[in-house]
Amino acid sequence: MRHWLMKTEPSTFSVDDLAAARGQTTGWDGVRNFQARNMLRDEMRRGDQAFLYYSS
């Protein structure tokens, strides 16, 4: 199991949005950094844990 640090802005995606999502899971789109996008696509697996924090 891997651990991931995820960053978002509360106005874009909030914990309330995640709680309201079906199965409390969602896709992550709008990733601008190609290295981050590739890691999400190629290395993140079901069962991995993520820590979500907000930046402003």
DSSP file (Angstrom, degrees, kcal/mol; ACC not computed):
  #  RESIDUE AA STRUCTURE BP1 BP2  ACC     N-H-->O    O-->H-N    N-H-->O    O-->H-N    TCO  KAPPA ALPHA  PHI   PSI    X-CA   Y-CA   Z-CA
    1    1 A M              0   0    0      0, 0.0     2,-0.3     0, 0.0    47,-0.1   0.000 360.0 360.0 360.0 135.4    0.0    0.0    0.0
    2    2 A R        -     0   0    0     43,-0.1    47,-2.5     2,-0.0     2,-0.4  -0.705 360.0-136.7-105.6 161.7    1.2    3.5   -0.9
    3    3 A H  E     -a   49   0A   0     -2,-0.3     2,-0.4    45,-0.2    47,-0.2  -0.967  19.7-164.3-119.3 136.2    0.4    6.8    0.7
    4    4 A W  E     -a   50   0A   0     45,-2.5    47,-3.1    -2,-0.4     2,-0.6  -0.932  15.5-144.3-124.4 143.5   -0.3    9.9   -1.5
    5    5 A L  E     -a   51   0A   0     -2,-0.4     2,-0.4    45,-0.2    47,-0.2  -0.941  23.4-170.1-105.8 117.1   -0.4   13.6   -0.7
    6    6 A M  E     -a   52   0A   0     45,-3.2    47,-2.7    -2,-0.6     2,-0.4  -0.899   3.8-161.7-112.8 136.3   -3.1   15.3   -2.7
    7    7 A K  E     +a   53   0A   0     -2,-0.4     2,-0.3    45,-0.2    47,-0.2  -0.942  18.9 153.7-120.1 138.4   -3.5   19.0   -2.9
    8    8 A T  E     -a   54   0A   0     45,-2.0    47,-2.1    -2,-0.4     3,-0.0  -0.957  42.4-109.5-150.5 167.5   -6.6   21.0   -4.0
    9    9 A E    >>  -     0   0    0     -2,-0.3     4,-2.4    45,-0.2     3,-1.8  -0.887  27.6-130.4-100.8 136.2   -8.3   24.3   -3.5
   10   10 A P  T 34 S+     0   0    0      0, 0.0    -1,-0.1     0, 0.0    46,-0.1   0.782 108.0  56.9 -59.8 -27.1  -11.6   24.1   -1.5
   11   11 A S  T 34 S+     0   0    0      1,-0.1     3,-0.1     2,-0.1     0, 0.0   0.725 113.2  40.9 -75.6 -19.2  -13.4   26.1   -4.2
   12   12 A T  T <4 S-     0   0    0     -3,-1.8     2,-0.3     1,-0.3    -1,-0.1   0.874 136.3  -5.2 -92.4 -46.5  -12.4   23.5   -6.8
   13   13 A F  S  < S-     0   0    0     -4,-2.4    -1,-0.3     4,-0.0     2,-0.2  -0.910  72.1-173.4-153.7 120.3  -12.9   20.3   -4.9
   14   14 A S     >  -     0   0    0     -2,-0.3     4,-1.9    -3,-0.1     5,-0.1  -0.634  41.3-107.1-113.3 169.7  -13.8   20.0   -1.2
   15   15 A V  H  > S+     0   0    0      1,-0.2     4,-2.7     2,-0.2     5,-0.2   0.858 122.2  57.9 -61.3 -35.1  -14.2   17.3    1.4
   16   16 A D  H  > S+     0   0    0      2,-0.2     4,-1.8     1,-0.2    -1,-0.2   0.885 103.7  52.0 -62.7 -38.2  -17.9   17.8    1.1
   17   17 A D  H  > S+     0   0    0      2,-0.2     4,-0.9     1,-0.2    -2,-0.2   0.919 111.1  47.3 -62.3 -43.2  -17.7   17.1   -2.6
   18   18 A L  H >< S+     0   0    0     -4,-1.9     3,-0.7     1,-0.2    -2,-0.2   0.915 110.6  51.3 -64.7 -43.2  -15.8   13.8   -1.8
   19   19 A A  H 3< S+     0   0    0     -4,-2.7    -1,-0.2     1,-0.2    -2,-0.2   0.840 111.5  48.6 -62.6 -32.9  -18.3   12.8    0.9
   20   20 A A  H 3< S+     0   0    0     -4,-1.8    -1,-0.2    -5,-0.2    -2,-0.2   0.627  90.3 104.7 -82.5 -13.6  -21.2   13.4   -1.6
   21   21 A A  S X< S-     0   0    0     -4,-0.9     3,-2.5    -3,-0.7     2,-0.2  -0.364  89.0 -91.5 -70.4 147.5  -19.5   11.4   -4.4
   22   22 A R  G >  S-     0   0    0      1,-0.3     3,-1.3     2,-0.2    -1,-0.1  -0.396 112.8  -1.5 -59.4 123.7  -20.9    7.9   -5.1
   23   23 A G  G 3  S-     0   0    0      1,-0.2    -1,-0.3    -2,-0.2     3,-0.1   0.609 117.5 -86.2  68.6  11.9  -18.9    5.5   -3.0
   24   24 A Q  G <  S+     0   0    0     -3,-2.5     2,-0.3     1,-0.2    -1,-0.2   0.837 103.6 110.1  52.9  37.2  -16.9    8.4   -1.7
   25   25 A T    <   +     0   0    0     -3,-1.3     2,-0.3    -6,-0.1    -1,-0.2  -0.942  40.2 169.3-132.1 157.2  -14.6    8.0   -4.7
   26   26 A T        -     0   0    0     -2,-0.3     2,-0.2    -3,-0.1    -8,-0.0  -0.987  35.4 -98.0-159.4 161.9  -14.1   10.3   -7.7
   27   27 A G        -     0   0    0     -2,-0.3     2,-0.6     1,-0.0    -2,-0.0  -0.494  31.2-135.0 -78.8 157.6  -11.9   10.9  -10.7
   28   28 A W        +     0   0    0     -2,-0.2     3,-0.3     3,-0.0     2,-0.2  -0.922  34.3 166.5-118.8 104.7   -9.3   13.5  -10.5
   29   29 A D        +     0   0    0     -2,-0.6     3,-0.1     1,-0.2     8,-0.0  -0.678  47.1  53.4-113.5 170.3   -9.2   15.7  -13.6
   30   30 A G        +     0   0    0      1,-0.3     2,-0.6    -2,-0.2    -1,-0.2   0.670  61.1 158.2  81.7  17.2   -7.6   19.0  -14.4
   31   31 A V        -     0   0    0     -3,-0.3    -1,-0.3     1,-0.2     6,-0.0  -0.656  18.3-174.7 -75.8 118.6   -4.1   17.9  -13.3
   32   32 A R        +     0   0    0     -2,-0.6     2,-0.5    -3,-0.1    -1,-0.2   0.794  58.7  82.4 -88.2 -29.8   -1.7   20.3  -15.2
   33   33 A N     >  -     0   0    0      1,-0.2     4,-2.5     2,-0.0     5,-0.2  -0.660  68.4-151.4 -81.3 122.1    1.6   18.8  -14.2
   34   34 A F  H  > S+     0   0    0     -2,-0.5     4,-2.3     1,-0.2    -1,-0.2   0.842  94.4  53.2 -66.2 -32.6    2.4   15.9  -16.6
   35   35 A Q  H  > S+     0   0    0      2,-0.2     4,-2.0     1,-0.2    -1,-0.2   0.917 111.3  45.9 -67.3 -41.9    4.5   14.1  -14.0
   36   36 A A  H  > S+     0   0    0      2,-0.2     4,-2.4     1,-0.2    -2,-0.2   0.917 112.1  51.8 -64.8 -43.1    1.7   14.3  -11.4
   37   37 A R  H  X S+     0   0    0     -4,-2.5     4,-2.4     1,-0.2    -2,-0.2   0.919 109.9  49.2 -59.1 -44.3   -0.8   13.1  -14.0
   38   38 A N  H  X S+     0   0    0     -4,-2.3     4,-3.1     2,-0.2     5,-0.4   0.876 109.9  50.8 -65.6 -37.7    1.3   10.2  -15.0
   39   39 A M  H  X>S+     0   0    0     -4,-2.0     4,-2.3     2,-0.2     5,-1.4   0.920 111.6  47.9 -66.0 -42.1    1.8    9.1  -11.4
   40   40 A L  H  <5S+     0   0    0     -4,-2.4     4,-0.4     3,-0.2    -2,-0.2   0.926 119.1  40.3 -61.0 -43.7   -1.9    9.3  -10.8
   41   41 A R  H  <5S+     0   0    0     -4,-2.4    -2,-0.2    -5,-0.2    -1,-0.2   0.901 128.3  27.0 -72.6 -42.8   -2.6    7.3  -13.9
   42   42 A D  H  <5S+     0   0    0     -4,-3.1    -3,-0.2    -5,-0.2    -2,-0.2   0.733 129.2  27.8 -99.2 -25.1    0.2    4.7  -13.7
   43   43 A E  T  <5S+     0   0    0     -4,-2.3     2,-0.3    -5,-0.4    -3,-0.2   0.717  89.1  93.6-116.4 -25.9    1.1    4.3  -10.1
   44   44 A M      < -     0   0    0     -5,-1.4     2,-0.3    -4,-0.4     3,-0.0  -0.562  56.2-174.6 -75.6 132.1   -1.9    5.0   -7.9
   45   45 A R    >   -     0   0    0     -2,-0.3     3,-2.1   -43,-0.0   -43,-0.1  -0.866  34.1 -85.5-127.2 157.6   -3.9    1.8   -7.1
   46   46 A R  T 3  S+     0   0    0     -2,-0.3     3,-0.1     1,-0.3    -1,-0.0  -0.388 116.3  32.5 -57.6 134.1   -7.1    0.8   -5.4
   47   47 A G  T 3  S+     0   0    0      1,-0.4    -1,-0.3    -2,-0.1     2,-0.0   0.160  87.2 125.6  98.4 -17.5   -6.4    0.4   -1.7
   48   48 A D    <   -     0   0    0     -3,-2.1    -1,-0.4   -47,-0.1     2,-0.4  -0.376  58.7-126.0 -66.5 154.2   -3.7    3.1   -1.6
   49   49 A Q  E     -a    3   0A   0    -47,-2.5   -45,-2.5    -3,-0.1     2,-0.4  -0.830  21.7-162.4-106.4 144.8   -4.3    5.9    1.0
   50   50 A A  E     -a    4   0A   0     -2,-0.4     2,-0.5   -47,-0.2   -45,-0.2  -0.976  11.4-151.5-127.9 139.8   -4.4    9.6    0.2
   51   51 A F  E     -a    5   0A   0    -47,-3.1   -45,-3.2    -2,-0.4     2,-0.5  -0.955  19.3-154.8-106.9 122.1   -4.1   12.6    2.5
   52   52 A L  E     +a    6   0A   0     -2,-0.5     2,-0.3   -47,-0.2   -45,-0.2  -0.845  16.3 175.2-103.0 127.0   -6.0   15.6    1.1
   53   53 A Y  E     -a    7   0A   0    -47,-2.7   -45,-2.0    -2,-0.5     2,-0.3  -0.957  23.3-125.8-131.4 155.8   -5.0   19.1    2.0
   54   54 A Y  E     -a    8   0A   0     -2,-0.3     2,-0.3   -47,-0.2   -45,-0.2  -0.728  19.5-173.6 -98.2 142.1   -6.2   22.5    0.8
   55   55 A S              0   0    0    -47,-2.1   -48,-0.0    -2,-0.3    -2,-0.0  -0.908 360.0 360.0-123.4 159.8   -4.1   25.3   -0.5
   56   56 A S              0   0    0     -2,-0.3    -1,-0.1   -47,-0.1   -47,-0.1   0.381 360.0 360.0-133.2 360.0   -5.3   28.8   -1.3
